[in-house]
């Protein structure tokens, strides 16, 4: 049997199967849908949260939240996860 495939073993892909996602309300997305964002600027932090934050968490819940706030003439996008954090992630 390959390592990681033994009964009860944790697999990083479990994160994607049981991921809880929270996105901005439809009204916010509809209002801001025409704002142009450089390609990849949001993909990189989301990928980082999934691959480095959440995939190192051995037990759920696994949560990814993307929030958008309008602040004066700016749009603030916040990407958060409840992963293990940098100290634990780097230690492994």
URGIWO-V972704 format. One record per residue. PSI is psi in whole degrees, 0 to 359 (* if undefined). Layout:
psi = {PSI:PSI}
This chain:
psi = {134:146:139:350:3:154:134:0:145:137:134:335:346:329:313:330:328:19:129:123:145:120:164:155:152:325:320:315:316:317:328:6:339:1:131:132:133:139:133:347:331:331:320:309:329:315:318:316:318:311:330:329:299:328:341:355:122:335:145:175:147:121:135:126:133:119:147:131:139:121:109:244:21:159:127:118:125:128:119:153:167:42:189:343:166:315:313:319:319:333:335:*}
